[in-house]
Amino acid sequence: NNEVSGDLIVYQPTLWWPWTMSDTPGYLYPLDVNCTDRRSGITDFYRLAIGIREVKVTDTQFLINGKPFYLNGVDKHEDWDIIGKGIDIALVTKDIHLLKWLGVAAFRTSHYPYAEEIL
């Protein structure tokens, strides 16, 4: 049997919110997972930051934690007019601040995969 199951119970969690919906958005809990193969004794350890939220879709609304969420979005390319396609953390940071200033909650990436640093 290669299946694993379990329950994770968090009492009175601090909910994760998109930054456009809260003054304290994006609360993340650290989740540590240890997996050990009983036959070989090999152990894997994973640490992941997780957010706890409720997402619900009705006929007319998209709700996060019971409140309507509006997807204000734009298209975005991963290149700049002077340096072309490449990772420049200062420009990425500038773009993210500009998107936040504009109230953008989502962006559609262009035709090719984005760098992991941006996502």
Secondary structure, DSSP 4 states (H G I P E B T S, - for coil): ----------SSPPPP--TTT-SS----EEEEEEEE-TTT--EEEEEEEE----EEE-SS-EEETTEE----EEEE-SEETTTEES--HHHHHHHHHHHHHTT--EEEE-SSPPPTTT-
